[in-house]
């Protein structure tokens, strides 16, 4: 998974000092007018800012690390356990370390330091802050996922409408005509960065779908991408030449290097150029795949 980028720069700039001020003020139980008149208040506030900053940035780093490995959508239970464990453990260690350093700098010695010193840092308030912080980032993660999903569905809907309109026009144009036998496209319009490129369908080794996008791989290894889904691409490509191996891959018959059947009845397919992961045809579809190849495997 790719790292999630959060639009939180202004949130951090504003919320970190305000949270530090709240924590410091809450601990002293004095009017703000009386606090700002004391030079010691600014030193203590600096410690609070440092503490909140370290907690925030550390939790944010943990969240982004987990984003690359565990999805809140597909692995919610495991993600919750991992995030809860890491955030709790790391936050406690950081609080202990900051409290100890603060104690040394304030009193000049480490004797008599014990865990009850943590009350000066308002551990319950900070614990609530850490929980709220993680909830905020989880909300941003799910909101971003929702926007990406809606965008993907919108693109698929537009593509489906376009395909349906094309099929309707083709049917009207080719009705009672021999042209219907030549419906399948010989060229595909693919994308490379911001450029659209036409490629011969017969030059396409396989097309795989990953992270909301169709990736087109040619026999020479050149890689392009397409905004069309595999379902729509399958409609335009000659079924005598291309086969939908599984939900992820649509392959050219010339790209099938070899096939092997495993103990579960599935077929393991080796492609050329090589695909980055193992490719399997499930047991239900294996017979159809063999017939498509035109020989007994």
C-alpha positions in Angstrom: 0.0 0.0 0.0 1.0 3.5 -0.6 1.5 6.0 2.2 -1.5 8.1 2.9 -0.9 11.9 2.7 -3.0 13.9 5.2 -4.0 17.5 4.6 -3.1 18.4 8.2 -0.4 21.1 8.0 -2.6 23.9 9.3 -4.3 21.6 11.8 -0.9 20.9 13.3 0.3 24.5 13.3 -2.8 25.7 15.1 -3.7 22.7 17.3 -0.3 21.9 18.8 0.3 25.2 20.6 -3.4 25.5 21.7 -3.3 21.9 23.1 -0.1 22.7 24.9 -1.6 25.9 26.4 -4.7 24.0 27.5 -2.7 21.2 29.2 -0.4 23.7 31.0 -3.3 25.9 32.1 -5.3 22.9 33.2 -2.5 21.7 35.4 -2.0 25.1 37.2 -5.6 25.9 38.1 -4.9 29.6 37.9 -6.4 32.5 35.8 -4.7 33.0 32.5 -3.9 36.7 33.5 -2.0 35.5 36.5 -0.2 32.8 34.6 1.1 35.1 31.8 2.7 37.4 34.4 5.0 34.6 35.5 8.2 34.0 33.7 8.1 30.3 34.8 4.8 29.9 32.9 6.6 30.4 29.6 9.2 27.8 30.4 6.5 25.3 31.5 4.5 26.1 28.3 7.6 25.4 26.2 7.8 22.0 27.8 4.1 21.4 27.1 4.6 22.4 23.4 7.5 20.1 23.1 5.6 17.3 24.7 2.5 17.7 22.6 4.6 18.1 19.4 6.6 14.9 20.1 3.4 13.0 20.9 1.6 14.3 17.8 4.5 13.7 15.3 5.2 10.3 16.8 1.6 9.2 16.6 1.3 10.6 13.1 4.4 8.6 12.0 3.0 5.4 13.5 -0.3 6.0 11.7 1.4 6.5 8.4 3.6 3.5 8.9 0.5 1.3 9.6 -1.3 2.9 6.6 1.3 1.2 4.3 0.6 -2.2 5.8 -2.9 -2.4 7.2 -6.1 -1.0 5.7 -8.9 0.3 7.9 -11.3 -1.0 5.3 -10.1 -4.5 4.6 -8.2 -5.3 7.9 -10.0 -3.2 10.5 -9.6 -5.6 13.4 -5.9 -6.2 12.9 -5.3 -2.5 12.3 -7.1 -1.5 15.5 -5.0 -4.0 17.5 -1.7 -2.9 15.9 -2.4 0.8 16.3 -3.7 0.6 19.8 -0.7 -1.4 20.9 1.9 0.7 19.2 0.3 4.1 20.1 -0.2 3.1 23.7 3.3 1.7 24.2 5.2 4.4 22.4 3.2 7.2 24.0 3.8 5.9 27.5 7.5 5.6 26.9 7.7 9.2 25.5 5.7 10.5 28.5 8.1 8.8 30.9 11.2 10.1 29.0 9.9 13.7 28.8 8.9 13.7 32.5 12.3 12.3 33.6 14.2 14.9 31.5 11.9 17.7 32.9 12.5 16.5 36.4 16.3 16.5 35.9 16.4 20.0 34.4 14.0 21.4 37.0 15.6 19.9 40.1 19.1 19.1 38.9 19.0 15.5 40.2 17.2 12.2 39.4 16.6 11.1 43.0 13.1 10.8 44.2 11.8 10.5 40.6 8.9 8.1 40.5 5.8 7.5 38.4 3.7 9.8 40.5 5.6 12.7 38.9 3.4 12.0 35.8 0.6 13.9 37.4 2.4 17.2 36.5 1.9 16.3 32.8 -1.9 15.6 33.2 -1.7 12.1 31.9 -5.5 11.7 31.7 -5.7 14.8 29.6 -2.9 13.7 27.3 -4.4 10.2 27.0 -7.6 11.8 25.8 -5.6 13.9 23.4 -3.8 10.8 22.0 -7.2 9.0 21.6 -8.8 12.1 19.9 -5.7 12.5 17.7 -6.0 8.9 16.4 -9.7 9.3 15.9 -9.1 12.4 13.8 -6.6 10.7 11.5 -8.8 7.6 11.2 -11.6 9.9 10.2 -9.4 11.6 7.6 -8.3 8.2 6.3 -11.9 6.9 5.9 -13.0 10.3 4.3 -10.1 10.1 1.8 -11.0 6.4 1.0 -14.6 7.4 0.5 -13.8 10.2 -1.9 -11.5 7.9 -3.9 -14.1 5.2 -4.0 -16.8 7.6 -5.1 -14.4 9.0 -7.8 -13.6 5.5 -9.0 -17.3 4.5 -9.1 -18.1 7.7 -11.0 -15.4 7.0 -13.6 -16.6 3.4 -14.0 -20.2 4.6 -14.4 -19.1 7.1 -17.1 -17.0 4.4 -18.8 -20.0 2.0 -18.7 -22.3 4.6 -20.1 -19.8 5.3 -22.9 -19.4 1.6 -23.7 -23.2 1.0 -23.6 -23.7 3.9 -26.0 -21.0 2.6 -28.3 -22.5 -0.9 -28.3 -25.9 0.5 -29.1 -24.5 2.6 -32.0 -22.5 -0.4 -33.3 -25.5 -2.6 -33.1 -27.6 -0.2 -35.0 -24.9 0.4 -37.6 -23.9 -3.3 -38.0 -27.3 -4.9 -37.7 -27.8 -7.5 -40.5 -24.2 -6.7 -41.6 -21.1 -8.8 -41.8 -19.3 -6.0 -40.1 -20.5 -7.3 -36.7 -17.8 -10.0 -37.0 -15.1 -7.4 -36.9 -16.4 -5.6 -33.8 -13.3 -6.2 -31.6 -10.8 -3.4 -31.6 -7.4 -3.8 -33.1 -6.0 -0.7 -31.2 -6.3 0.5 -27.6 -5.8 4.1 -26.5 -3.6 3.9 -23.4 -2.0 6.6 -21.3 1.6 7.3 -20.4 1.9 10.1 -17.8 -0.3 12.8 -19.4 -0.1 11.5 -23.0 -2.5 9.2 -24.8 -0.9 6.5 -27.0 -2.5 4.1 -29.4 -1.1 0.5 -29.2 -1.9 -2.6 -31.2 -4.1 -5.0 -29.3 -1.9 -7.9 -30.5 1.1 -6.2 -28.9 -0.5 -6.3 -25.4 0.8 -9.2 -23.3 -1.6 -8.7 -20.4 -3.6 -6.1 -18.5 -3.9 -6.1 -14.7 -5.9 -4.0 -12.3 -4.2 -2.6 -9.3 -5.0 0.4 -6.9 -8.0 1.5 -8.9 -6.3 1.5 -12.3 -5.8 -0.8 -15.3 -2.1 -1.3 -16.2 -1.3 -2.4 -19.8 1.9 -4.4 -20.3 3.3 -4.9 -23.8 5.4 -7.9 -24.9 8.5 -5.7 -24.9 7.9 -4.8 -21.3 6.6 -1.3 -21.9 4.0 -0.3 -19.3 1.0 2.0 -19.8 -2.2 2.6 -17.9 -5.8 2.9 -18.8 -8.8 4.6 -17.2 -11.0 1.7 -18.4 -11.9 -1.2 -16.1 -11.0 -4.8 -17.0 -14.6 -5.5 -17.6 -14.8 -2.8 -20.3 -11.5 -3.7 -21.9 -12.6 -7.3 -22.1 -15.6 -6.2 -24.2 -13.4 -4.6 -26.8 -10.7 -7.3 -27.1 -11.1 -10.4 -29.2 -11.9 -13.4 -26.9 -10.0 -15.7 -29.2 -6.8 -13.7 -28.3 -7.5 -12.6 -24.7 -8.8 -14.5 -21.6 -9.9 -13.1 -18.2 -7.6 -15.3 -16.1 -9.0 -13.9 -12.8 -10.5 -10.8 -11.3 -7.1 -9.0 -11.6 -5.6 -10.1 -15.0 -6.7 -10.2 -18.6 -4.0 -12.0 -20.7 -3.0 -12.5 -24.3 -2.7 -16.2 -25.3 0.8 -15.4 -26.6 1.8 -14.3 -23.1 0.9 -17.7 -21.5 4.4 -19.2 -21.0 3.3 -22.3 -19.1 0.6 -23.7 -16.8 0.8 -26.1 -13.8 -2.1 -27.6 -11.8 -1.8 -27.6 -8.0 -3.3 -30.0 -5.5 -6.4 -27.8 -5.1 -7.2 -28.0 -8.8 -6.2 -24.4 -9.5 -3.9 -23.6 -12.4 -0.8 -21.6 -11.8 0.0 -19.6 -14.9 3.4 -18.2 -15.8 3.3 -15.1 -17.9 5.8 -13.5 -20.2 6.8 -10.8 -19.4 6.9 -12.0 -15.9 4.2 -10.7 -13.5 5.1 -9.5 -10.1 2.9 -12.0 -8.2 1.8 -15.6 -8.7 -1.1 -15.9 -11.1 -3.8 -18.5 -10.6 -6.9 -19.6 -12.5 -9.4 -21.0 -10.0 -10.7 -24.5 -10.1 -14.1 -23.5 -11.5 -12.6 -21.6 -14.4 -9.7 -24.0 -15.1 -11.6 -26.2 -17.6 -12.8 -23.1 -19.6 -9.2 -21.8 -19.6 -7.9 -25.2 -20.9 -10.4 -25.2 -23.7 -9.4 -21.6 -24.6 -5.8 -22.7 -24.9 -7.0 -25.4 -27.3 -5.2 -28.3 -25.7 -5.1 -30.6 -22.7 -2.8 -29.5 -19.9 
